[in-house]
Amino acid sequence: MSIWFSAGVPGVRFRKHPTRRHGVGYDRYYAIHYRVNGKRKDEGIGWASEGWTPRKVALELSTLKRNQLLGEGPQTLKEARELAQKQRRKEKINQARIDRSQVTFDQFFQSAYLPFAELNKRPASMKSEKQYYRKWIKPALGQKPFGKISPIDLERLKMRMLKAELAPRTVELAFAVIRQVWNDARRHGLVEGDSPTKQVKIKLNDNRRVRFLTESEATKLLNSLKRRSLQTYRVAFISLYTGMRFGEIAGLTWQDVDLEGQLIHVVDSKGRNRSIPMTKGVKDLICRLNRGIRIS
């Protein structure tokens, strides 16, 4: 049975540990007793080896009595501990949130995104991604936390890449890597919202080459086709001077031809009607065809 001793302060007492020593004497466990709503309350506080002294215990008891008198704050030691525990949990969560918000683009890329991507993507794709990252993305964004990356950072990166005479398509592929890393980080709760790449426009060049035939080249082509196939010659002639596609010419009938108005009426694959003017050459060719025979 524990024997309690007065600590020399009203409401504060202690008991000695039978073996554990603190300093030159035995360790002391302090407790307080007081009344709440007329009922006696006995609560232990802690050991002297944990830093508790009669004065500190008395201050804790005084705070509880003051809270009871004013009707505010924790009024028992249990309530005070629960409140302190909640506060510590809240601080821990906030600190974890702060820590996560400080993770840089490079830290996440190296430790989380890259290992997973290497397991799931083709070696050729990963080689390209690593090249884009090492040469362009890391110098621009690597040391920035996700929350500090803005569209202006990506605009600057885009301009650097274009000034280096990289094709817009290459810039677009590099930005696709940034977007994938960002989306992965969002799934892990490191950032909220869409990737800022969505706010940066990359104008792709039309790399298709348009080649127009000269009048001399067109004549040579038609004459060559005429010697090989009269039917092919007719289709090519009409296509060259009207812009009609093969499928439109192949489906053409006399009902579609307005010789008086010098128009060809066409219904395209989407059901839209359009009328195409006939040149004199196209009209002469159509007039020479036998009525009722399909042009193609």
Beta strands, then each sheet from edge to edge (+ up, - down):
strand 1: 5-6
strand 2: 12-22
strand 3: 25-36
strand 4: 39-47
strand 5: 257-258
strand 6: 263-267
strand 7: 273-277
sheet 1: 1+ 2- 3+ 4-
sheet 2: 5+ 6- 7+
end
